[in-house]
Amino acid sequence: NYRMNEIQAILGNEQLQLLPSMLKKRRAIAEIYNSELNELKSLKIQMIKPNVNSAYYSCIIRLVKGNLKKLRKHLAEKNIETSSIFTSIYKTKPYEKIYGKRNGLCPISEILDSQTFTIPLHPGLQQKDILYIIKNLKKFIK
């Protein structure tokens, strides 16, 4: 039930005109990440099925072998922003207040909590930025 004012509507309308080119750029970046990082056995990149037209809002990666905290620290030291993507809902503060701390309730969700992260994927990334991110991921993973 968001009521935007006229200025916000004008800005939103202009942004919508840029959407096709932004989506094209995001898809191109995702293709580079997929082709360059696919060879790393320790990483699994989010799979988009062929019949899905993804907006590539984010690039979700799963570190199946290795220490995610160390990897994210390494990338942060190289000025590469990452973020965690999953948190089991029962581990959030509101649920912990009601039900207390729980572990092992949803083991697969907990594995994803500890293995998944995102790397930058936005239209403002330049080719050199993309290659820098890939290089530093590969350097850590080897």
C-alpha atoms as a printed R data frame, in Angstrom:
    type eleno elety resid chain resno      x       y       z
1   ATOM     1    CA   ASN     A     1  0.000   0.000   0.000
2   ATOM     2    CA   TYR     A     2  2.850   2.347  -0.863
3   ATOM     3    CA   ARG     A     3  1.767   5.783  -1.992
4   ATOM     4    CA   MET     A     4  4.553   7.435  -3.901
5   ATOM     5    CA   ASN     A     5  4.620  11.107  -4.713
6   ATOM     6    CA   GLU     A     6  4.977  12.538  -8.228
7   ATOM     7    CA   ILE     A     7  8.770  12.922  -8.046
8   ATOM     8    CA   GLN     A     8  9.186   9.288  -6.994
9   ATOM     9    CA   ALA     A     9  6.858   8.203  -9.806
10  ATOM    10    CA   ILE     A    10  8.894  10.146 -12.382
11  ATOM    11    CA   LEU     A    11 12.157   8.616 -11.107
12  ATOM    12    CA   GLY     A    12 10.611   5.135 -11.053
13  ATOM    13    CA   ASN     A    13  9.329   5.531 -14.600
14  ATOM    14    CA   GLU     A    14 12.785   6.596 -15.818
15  ATOM    15    CA   GLN     A    15 14.380   3.632 -14.060
16  ATOM    16    CA   LEU     A    16 11.915   1.262 -15.740
17  ATOM    17    CA   GLN     A    17 13.140   2.488 -19.119
18  ATOM    18    CA   LEU     A    18 16.678   1.461 -18.096
19  ATOM    19    CA   LEU     A    19 15.556  -1.983 -16.930
20  ATOM    20    CA   PRO     A    20 16.171  -3.927 -20.174
21  ATOM    21    CA   SER     A    21 19.772  -2.728 -20.432
22  ATOM    22    CA   MET     A    22 20.399  -3.365 -16.714
23  ATOM    23    CA   LEU     A    23 19.046  -6.908 -16.995
24  ATOM    24    CA   LYS     A    24 21.179  -7.548 -20.076
25  ATOM    25    CA   LYS     A    25 24.290  -6.399 -18.180
26  ATOM    26    CA   ARG     A    26 23.427  -8.546 -15.135
27  ATOM    27    CA   ARG     A    27 22.966 -11.617 -17.345
28  ATOM    28    CA   ALA     A    28 26.300 -10.987 -19.066
29  ATOM    29    CA   ILE     A    29 28.069 -10.736 -15.709
30  ATOM    30    CA   ALA     A    30 26.383 -13.920 -14.484
31  ATOM    31    CA   GLU     A    31 27.533 -15.753 -17.625
32  ATOM    32    CA   ILE     A    32 31.133 -14.696 -16.964
33  ATOM    33    CA   TYR     A    33 30.914 -15.817 -13.331
34  ATOM    34    CA   ASN     A    34 29.381 -19.135 -14.371
35  ATOM    35    CA   SER     A    35 31.973 -19.898 -17.028
36  ATOM    36    CA   GLU     A    36 34.964 -18.817 -14.910
37  ATOM    37    CA   LEU     A    37 33.921 -20.302 -11.567
38  ATOM    38    CA   ASN     A    38 32.331 -23.522 -12.813
39  ATOM    39    CA   GLU     A    39 35.722 -25.246 -12.813
40  ATOM    40    CA   LEU     A    40 36.150 -24.773  -9.051
41  ATOM    41    CA   LYS     A    41 34.922 -27.971  -7.407
42  ATOM    42    CA   SER     A    42 34.626 -26.297  -3.982
43  ATOM    43    CA   LEU     A    43 32.070 -23.800  -5.305
44  ATOM    44    CA   LYS     A    44 28.563 -24.361  -6.574
45  ATOM    45    CA   ILE     A    45 26.934 -21.445  -8.355
46  ATOM    46    CA   GLN     A    46 23.181 -21.044  -8.239
47  ATOM    47    CA   MET     A    47 21.722 -22.962 -11.161
48  ATOM    48    CA   ILE     A    48 19.123 -21.188 -13.243
49  ATOM    49    CA   LYS     A    49 17.029 -23.589 -15.286
50  ATOM    50    CA   PRO     A    50 16.957 -22.956 -19.059
51  ATOM    51    CA   ASN     A    51 13.219 -22.173 -19.074
52  ATOM    52    CA   VAL     A    52 13.676 -19.450 -16.397
53  ATOM    53    CA   ASN     A    53 14.403 -15.864 -17.365
54  ATOM    54    CA   SER     A    54 16.277 -14.720 -14.246
55  ATOM    55    CA   ALA     A    55 16.846 -11.073 -13.358
56  ATOM    56    CA   TYR     A    56 20.063 -12.135 -11.575
57  ATOM    57    CA   TYR     A    57 19.265  -9.989  -8.581
58  ATOM    58    CA   SER     A    58 22.261 -11.577  -6.880
59  ATOM    59    CA   CYS     A    59 24.951 -14.167  -7.551
60  ATOM    60    CA   ILE     A    60 24.478 -16.877  -4.950
61  ATOM    61    CA   ILE     A    61 27.430 -19.173  -4.395
62  ATOM    62    CA   ARG     A    62 27.771 -22.211  -2.158
63  ATOM    63    CA   LEU     A    63 31.164 -23.080  -0.692
64  ATOM    64    CA   VAL     A    64 30.836 -26.862  -0.343
65  ATOM    65    CA   LYS     A    65 34.404 -27.410   0.821
66  ATOM    66    CA   GLY     A    66 36.318 -24.905   2.913
67  ATOM    67    CA   ASN     A    67 35.778 -22.234   5.529
68  ATOM    68    CA   LEU     A    68 33.234 -19.612   4.488
69  ATOM    69    CA   LYS     A    69 34.232 -17.123   7.217
70  ATOM    70    CA   LYS     A    70 37.851 -17.223   6.056
71  ATOM    71    CA   LEU     A    71 36.831 -16.858   2.414
72  ATOM    72    CA   ARG     A    72 34.612 -13.862   3.145
73  ATOM    73    CA   LYS     A    73 37.364 -12.298   5.263
74  ATOM    74    CA   HIS     A    74 39.858 -12.806   2.400
75  ATOM    75    CA   LEU     A    75 37.463 -11.152  -0.054
76  ATOM    76    CA   ALA     A    76 36.734  -8.282   2.363
77  ATOM    77    CA   GLU     A    77 40.478  -7.641   2.652
78  ATOM    78    CA   LYS     A    78 40.497  -7.292  -1.142
79  ATOM    79    CA   ASN     A    79 37.559  -4.833  -0.947
80  ATOM    80    CA   ILE     A    80 35.137  -7.347  -2.419
81  ATOM    81    CA   GLU     A    81 31.778  -7.153  -0.722
82  ATOM    82    CA   THR     A    82 29.972 -10.381   0.112
83  ATOM    83    CA   SER     A    83 26.866 -11.094   2.126
84  ATOM    84    CA   SER     A    84 25.291 -14.116   3.685
85  ATOM    85    CA   ILE     A    85 22.127 -15.127   1.935
86  ATOM    86    CA   PHE     A    86 20.356 -17.675   4.129
87  ATOM    87    CA   THR     A    87 19.447 -17.778   7.788
88  ATOM    88    CA   SER     A    88 17.204 -20.535   9.052
89  ATOM    89    CA   ILE     A    89 14.050 -18.760  10.173
90  ATOM    90    CA   TYR     A    90 14.065 -20.406  13.588
91  ATOM    91    CA   LYS     A    91 17.515 -18.895  14.205
92  ATOM    92    CA   THR     A    92 16.271 -15.316  13.860
93  ATOM    93    CA   LYS     A    93 15.797 -13.261  17.037
94  ATOM    94    CA   PRO     A    94 11.976 -13.156  17.016
95  ATOM    95    CA   TYR     A    95 11.741 -16.949  16.790
96  ATOM    96    CA   GLU     A    96 14.533 -17.457  19.337
97  ATOM    97    CA   LYS     A    97 12.618 -15.241  21.772
98  ATOM    98    CA   ILE     A    98  9.520 -17.408  21.407
99  ATOM    99    CA   TYR     A    99 11.021 -20.894  21.063
100 ATOM   100    CA   GLY     A   100 14.555 -20.536  22.389
101 ATOM   101    CA   LYS     A   101 17.746 -21.468  20.567
102 ATOM   102    CA   ARG     A   102 17.503 -24.628  18.508
103 ATOM   103    CA   ASN     A   103 20.025 -26.533  16.459
104 ATOM   104    CA   GLY     A   104 19.452 -29.481  14.191
105 ATOM   105    CA   LEU     A   105 15.796 -28.707  13.562
106 ATOM   106    CA   CYS     A   106 16.360 -28.305   9.802
107 ATOM   107    CA   PRO     A   107 19.823 -29.705   9.038
108 ATOM   108    CA   ILE     A   108 19.811 -28.898   5.319
109 ATOM   109    CA   SER     A   109 18.827 -25.294   6.010
110 ATOM   110    CA   GLU     A   110 21.615 -25.058   8.583
111 ATOM   111    CA   ILE     A   111 24.127 -26.361   6.037
112 ATOM   112    CA   LEU     A   112 23.011 -23.676   3.584
113 ATOM   113    CA   ASP     A   113 23.323 -21.075   6.368
114 ATOM   114    CA   SER     A   114 26.986 -21.976   6.763
115 ATOM   115    CA   GLN     A   115 27.876 -22.405   3.084
116 ATOM   116    CA   THR     A   116 26.123 -19.751   0.997
117 ATOM   117    CA   PHE     A   117 27.098 -16.176   0.199
118 ATOM   118    CA   THR     A   118 26.767 -13.618  -2.559
119 ATOM   119    CA   ILE     A   119 29.322 -11.737  -4.608
120 ATOM   120    CA   PRO     A   120 28.768  -8.417  -6.395
121 ATOM   121    CA   LEU     A   121 26.469  -8.531  -9.408
122 ATOM   122    CA   HIS     A   122 25.165  -5.178 -10.549
123 ATOM   123    CA   PRO     A   123 25.159  -3.183 -13.801
124 ATOM   124    CA   GLY     A   124 27.836  -0.807 -12.512
125 ATOM   125    CA   LEU     A   125 30.508  -3.531 -12.474
126 ATOM   126    CA   GLN     A   126 33.231  -3.055 -15.043
127 ATOM   127    CA   GLN     A   127 35.055  -5.935 -16.761
128 ATOM   128    CA   LYS     A   128 38.145  -5.299 -14.600
129 ATOM   129    CA   ASP     A   129 35.998  -5.529 -11.436
130 ATOM   130    CA   ILE     A   130 34.491  -8.847 -12.517
131 ATOM   131    CA   LEU     A   131 37.904 -10.304 -13.334
132 ATOM   132    CA   TYR     A   132 39.289  -9.018 -10.014
133 ATOM   133    CA   ILE     A   133 36.506 -10.782  -8.091
134 ATOM   134    CA   ILE     A   134 37.062 -14.019 -10.025
135 ATOM   135    CA   LYS     A   135 40.836 -13.833  -9.570
136 ATOM   136    CA   ASN     A   136 40.524 -13.416  -5.810
137 ATOM   137    CA   LEU     A   137 37.986 -16.221  -5.469
138 ATOM   138    CA   LYS     A   138 40.258 -18.530  -7.438
139 ATOM   139    CA   LYS     A   139 43.299 -17.443  -5.414
140 ATOM   140    CA   PHE     A   140 41.604 -18.447  -2.163
141 ATOM   141    CA   ILE     A   141 40.077 -21.677  -3.490
142 ATOM   142    CA   LYS     A   142 43.097 -22.758  -5.595
